[in-house]
Amino acid sequence: MWKLFLLFTIIPAVEMILLLKLAEVMGAWETVGLILVTGLVGATFAKREGLSVLRALAAEASQGLPPADRLVEGLMVLIGGVLLITPGVLTDLTGFFLIFPLTRRPLAPIIKRLVVSRLLGGVSAGSPGGGFFFRVGGGAPGQPPRRPNDDGPPRVGPFDHPTA
């Protein structure tokens, strides 16, 4: 709840104060021009970097490499583009930080690890090869997962196969 409050109330209020202070220093029309220019440059840069990430994703997929890092980078470019189109100083700085390759590429694996650990409830999953494997349901390997409140032996359905 407090995160939504921060996102939709506090951040826009701080952005408005910064824009008003900037307008006092630069002038109102110059501030509006700056907002338009950063939006235009941001949209162009986001499009270019987004296409670059898509090309890298396709190249790595054709080599059989896992797409997780590139997908995270693509999400970062998307969020950065939205932030650059949004008027404001802090959102523009954050947007450029997420889109710019020199800051985005080192940050993508960190964000991926944070998301994976959050999804797995703080349990780190990983292997030296960079991929990860986890089993949902708690069944023994080679057997279908146990269902909640199931006291009997695991049920085998039409799609359950010992080697799957």
C-alpha positions in Angstrom: 0.0 0.0 0.0 2.7 2.5 0.9 4.6 1.7 -2.3 1.6 2.7 -4.4 1.2 5.9 -2.3 4.9 6.7 -2.9 4.6 5.9 -6.6 1.4 7.9 -7.3 1.6 10.7 -4.8 5.1 11.5 -3.4 7.1 11.0 -6.6 4.8 13.3 -8.7 4.8 15.9 -6.0 8.6 15.9 -5.8 8.8 16.0 -9.6 6.4 19.0 -9.7 8.5 20.9 -7.1 11.7 20.2 -9.1 10.0 21.4 -12.3 8.8 24.6 -10.7 12.2 25.3 -9.3 13.7 24.6 -12.7 11.2 27.0 -14.3 12.3 29.7 -11.8 15.9 29.2 -12.8 15.6 28.6 -16.6 12.2 30.0 -17.4 8.8 28.5 -18.0 9.1 28.0 -21.8 12.6 26.6 -21.5 11.4 24.1 -19.0 8.5 23.0 -21.2 11.0 22.7 -24.1 13.3 20.6 -21.9 10.4 18.3 -21.1 9.5 17.9 -24.8 13.2 17.3 -25.8 13.8 14.7 -23.2 10.6 13.0 -24.1 11.5 13.0 -27.8 15.1 11.9 -27.2 14.0 9.3 -24.7 11.5 7.8 -27.1 14.0 7.6 -29.9 16.7 6.2 -27.6 14.3 3.7 -26.1 13.3 2.5 -29.6 16.9 2.1 -30.7 18.0 0.3 -27.6 14.9 -1.9 -27.6 15.6 -3.0 -31.1 19.2 -3.7 -30.1 18.0 -5.9 -27.2 15.6 -7.7 -29.5 18.4 -8.4 -32.0 20.7 -9.7 -29.2 17.8 -11.8 -27.9 17.2 -13.4 -31.3 20.9 -14.0 -31.8 21.3 -15.7 -28.4 18.2 -17.7 -28.8 19.4 -19.1 -32.2 22.6 -20.2 -30.3 20.5 -21.9 -27.7 21.5 -19.6 -24.9 19.0 -18.8 -22.1 17.1 -15.5 -22.7 16.8 -14.3 -19.0 19.4 -11.5 -19.1 18.1 -10.1 -22.4 14.5 -10.3 -21.2 15.4 -8.3 -18.1 17.3 -5.8 -20.3 14.2 -5.5 -22.5 12.0 -4.8 -19.5 14.5 -2.2 -18.3 14.4 -0.5 -21.7 10.6 -0.5 -21.7 10.4 0.9 -18.1 13.1 3.5 -19.0 11.2 4.6 -22.1 8.0 5.1 -20.1 9.9 7.1 -17.5 11.5 9.3 -20.2 8.2 10.1 -21.7 6.8 11.0 -18.3 7.5 14.7 -17.5 10.0 15.1 -14.7 13.6 15.4 -13.7 13.9 12.3 -11.5 12.0 10.1 -13.9 14.2 11.3 -16.8 17.4 10.5 -14.9 16.1 7.1 -13.9 14.9 6.4 -17.4 18.2 7.3 -19.0 19.9 5.1 -16.3 17.8 2.1 -17.3 18.2 2.6 -21.0 21.8 3.6 -21.3 23.8 0.4 -22.1 26.8 1.1 -19.9 24.5 1.2 -16.8 21.8 -1.3 -18.0 24.0 -4.3 -18.8 25.7 -4.5 -15.4 22.4 -3.9 -13.7 20.4 -6.6 -15.5 21.9 -9.7 -13.8 21.5 -8.0 -10.4 17.8 -7.3 -11.1 17.4 -10.9 -12.4 18.9 -12.3 -9.2 16.6 -10.1 -7.1 13.5 -11.1 -9.0 14.4 -14.8 -8.8 15.1 -14.7 -5.1 11.9 -12.8 -4.5 9.9 -15.3 -6.6 11.4 -18.2 -4.8 10.9 -16.6 -1.4 14.5 -15.7 -0.6 15.9 -19.1 -1.6 18.7 -18.8 -4.1 18.6 -21.1 -7.0 21.4 -21.4 -9.4 24.0 -23.6 -11.0 27.5 -22.9 -12.3 26.1 -23.0 -15.9 23.9 -19.9 -15.2 20.6 -21.7 -15.4 18.4 -22.7 -12.6 16.0 -25.5 -11.9 13.4 -25.8 -9.2 10.6 -28.2 -8.6 7.1 -27.1 -7.5 4.9 -29.5 -5.5 7.4 -31.4 -3.4 7.1 -34.8 -5.2 10.1 -37.0 -5.5 12.1 -36.8 -8.8 10.5 -38.9 -11.4 7.1 -38.8 -9.7 4.3 -36.3 -10.1 4.1 -33.6 -7.5 1.8 -34.2 -4.5 -1.3 -32.2 -4.3 -2.3 -30.3 -1.1 -4.3 -32.3 1.4 -3.7 -35.5 -0.5 -3.0 -38.3 2.0 -2.9 -41.1 -0.6 -0.2 -42.0 -3.1 0.4 -39.5 -5.8 -2.1 -39.6 -8.6 -0.9 -40.2 -12.1 -2.8 -38.3 -14.8 -2.7 -38.7 -18.6 0.1 -36.1 -18.9 2.2 -37.4 -16.0 5.2 -39.3 -17.1 8.1 -40.6 -15.0 10.7 -39.0 -17.3 9.0 -35.7 -17.7 
